Amino acid sequence: MSSLTEQIKAPIAREMAEFEPKFRASMQTRVLLLDKIMNYIVRRKGKQMRPMFVFLSAGVCGNISESTFRGASLIELLHTATLVHDDVVDDAHLRRGFFSVNALWKNKIAVLVGDFLLSRGLILSVENREYELLRIVSEAVREMSEGELLQMEKARQLDVSEDIYFEVIRKKTASLISACCAIGAASVQASKDIVDKMHSIGSNIGMAFQIKDDLFDYGDEKVGKPLGIDIRERKVTLPLIHALSKVSWLEKRRIMGLVRNAEVKPKNINEVVRFVREQGGIEYATGVMNRFRDLAVEQLSTLPDSPHRHSLRLMIDYTISRNK
């Protein structure tokens, strides 16, 4: 994404450069162990897509302000806390090629670190009377928790319809990106209608983003996440849901049996992947992903033209063109 990143960041390059020290400051603590862990977390940050969504959305709707910086910090604190907690839940020892917090400092400390990050976000909001930003983020936290639990419940039963799948990814993934876009708009005092529109744009971007992520499970092992990782974890996603809808009850039962045993029988993964490809699951999910992308682009086009809007459009395209 290197050259594309520079194009996307162009209208917010100054703000992104200023954001990092502000974000570091929001994570500072006098507890030596916590400070050491915070420095470790900051050093291994990713592409910073979420702050970019906040700043670009703010620029689309008005003039970027100090409130926008606080909103971006709030989102990053929330997102980082959820990643730390997710690694504990999943017993994951790696995150973006680095050891996870729980791998280095054990689960108890990792849970407390996640709680600390959430509390920093609360304090940042309350001290600056950013109650609307706090409301938006709190709603996203609620939805993300519900989405994760709903997915766990359905993974046990292996009973997922398209409607349930869309509900899971809307809550689990799209809610955070929609919060980014809504916070950007709210931070520049945009009207409720505009904040709601940006929230909807972010939701559609998030839906497309997650479907793209789910498609990696059926793609090239050299690109994105390892082939079949969702199948191994018994996560039933859109390509498989559609493929199952095309076959008889007996064939559906056979395939679900393969998924149930994929963790202990790796050869099952290749058979499920082959089944999904043969039944047109990849093409169907790609079409749905493109429809969500097109909805976001159509909504964005109703807002005033600007360099920020152009960059946000590039971000939308990136969500479905990325290879990891």
Secondary structure in CASP SS format (residue, H / E / C, confidence):
PFRMAT SS
TARGET T0000
AUTHOR 0000-0000-0000
METHOD secondary structure of the structure
MODEL  1
M C 1.00
S H 1.00
S H 1.00
L H 1.00
T H 1.00
E H 1.00
Q H 1.00
I H 1.00
K H 1.00
A H 1.00
P H 1.00
I H 1.00
A H 1.00
R H 1.00
E H 1.00
M H 1.00
A H 1.00
E H 1.00
F H 1.00
E H 1.00
P H 1.00
K H 1.00
F H 1.00
R H 1.00
A H 1.00
S H 1.00
M C 1.00
Q C 1.00
T C 1.00
R C 1.00
V C 1.00
L H 1.00
L H 1.00
L H 1.00
D H 1.00
K H 1.00
I H 1.00
M H 1.00
N H 1.00
Y H 1.00
I H 1.00
V H 1.00
R H 1.00
R C 1.00
K C 1.00
G C 1.00
K C 1.00
Q C 1.00
M H 1.00
R H 1.00
P H 1.00
M H 1.00
F H 1.00
V H 1.00
F H 1.00
L H 1.00
S H 1.00
A H 1.00
G H 1.00
V H 1.00
C H 1.00
G C 1.00
N C 1.00
I C 1.00
S C 1.00
E H 1.00
S H 1.00
T H 1.00
F H 1.00
R H 1.00
G H 1.00
A H 1.00
S H 1.00
L H 1.00
I H 1.00
E H 1.00
L H 1.00
L H 1.00
H H 1.00
T H 1.00
A H 1.00
T H 1.00
L H 1.00
V H 1.00
H H 1.00
D H 1.00
D H 1.00
V H 1.00
V H 1.00
D H 1.00
D C 1.00
A C 1.00
H C 1.00
L E 1.00
R E 1.00
R C 1.00
G C 1.00
F E 1.00
F E 1.00
S C 1.00
V H 1.00
N H 1.00
A H 1.00
L H 1.00
W H 1.00
K H 1.00
N H 1.00
K H 1.00
I H 1.00
A H 1.00
V H 1.00
L H 1.00
V H 1.00
G H 1.00
D H 1.00
F H 1.00
L H 1.00
L H 1.00
S H 1.00
R H 1.00
G H 1.00
L H 1.00
I H 1.00
L H 1.00
S H 1.00
V H 1.00
E H 1.00
N C 1.00
R C 1.00
E C 1.00
Y H 1.00
E H 1.00
L H 1.00
L H 1.00
R H 1.00
I H 1.00
V H 1.00
S H 1.00
E H 1.00
A H 1.00
V H 1.00
R H 1.00
E H 1.00
M H 1.00
S H 1.00
E H 1.00
G H 1.00
E H 1.00
L H 1.00
L H 1.00
Q H 1.00
M H 1.00
E H 1.00
K H 1.00
A H 1.00
R H 1.00
Q H 1.00
L C 1.00
D C 1.00
V C 1.00
S C 1.00
E H 1.00
D H 1.00
I H 1.00
Y H 1.00
F H 1.00
E H 1.00
V H 1.00
I H 1.00
R H 1.00
K H 1.00
K H 1.00
T H 1.00
A H 1.00
S H 1.00
L H 1.00
I H 1.00
S H 1.00
A H 1.00
C H 1.00
C H 1.00
A H 1.00
I H 1.00
G H 1.00
A H 1.00
A H 1.00
S H 1.00
V C 1.00
Q C 1.00
A C 1.00
S C 1.00
K H 1.00
D H 1.00
I H 1.00
V H 1.00
D H 1.00
K H 1.00
M H 1.00
H H 1.00
S H 1.00
I H 1.00
G H 1.00
S H 1.00
N H 1.00
I H 1.00
G H 1.00
M H 1.00
A H 1.00
F H 1.00
Q H 1.00
I H 1.00
K H 1.00
D H 1.00
D H 1.00
L H 1.00
F H 1.00
D H 1.00
Y H 1.00
G C 1.00
D C 1.00
E C 1.00
K C 1.00
V C 1.00
G C 1.00
K C 1.00
P C 1.00
L C 1.00
G C 1.00
I H 1.00
D H 1.00
I H 1.00
R H 1.00
E C 1.00
R C 1.00
K C 1.00
V C 1.00
T C 1.00
L H 1.00
P H 1.00
L H 1.00
I H 1.00
H H 1.00
A H 1.00
L H 1.00
S H 1.00
K C 1.00
V C 1.00
S C 1.00
W H 1.00
L H 1.00
E H 1.00
K H 1.00
R H 1.00
R H 1.00
I H 1.00
M H 1.00
G H 1.00
L H 1.00
V H 1.00
R H 1.00
N C 1.00
A C 1.00
E C 1.00
V C 1.00
K C 1.00
P C 1.00
K H 1.00
N H 1.00
I H 1.00
N H 1.00
E H 1.00
V H 1.00
V H 1.00
R H 1.00
F H 1.00
V H 1.00
R H 1.00
E H 1.00
Q C 1.00
G C 1.00
G H 1.00
I H 1.00
E H 1.00
Y H 1.00
A H 1.00
T H 1.00
G H 1.00
V H 1.00
M H 1.00
N H 1.00
R H 1.00
F H 1.00
R H 1.00
D H 1.00
L H 1.00
A H 1.00
V H 1.00
E H 1.00
Q H 1.00
L H 1.00
S C 1.00
T C 1.00
L C 1.00
P C 1.00
D C 1.00
S C 1.00
P H 1.00
H H 1.00
R H 1.00
H H 1.00
S H 1.00
L H 1.00
R H 1.00
L H 1.00
M H 1.00
I H 1.00
D H 1.00
Y H 1.00
T H 1.00
I H 1.00
S H 1.00
R C 1.00
N C 1.00
K C 1.00
END
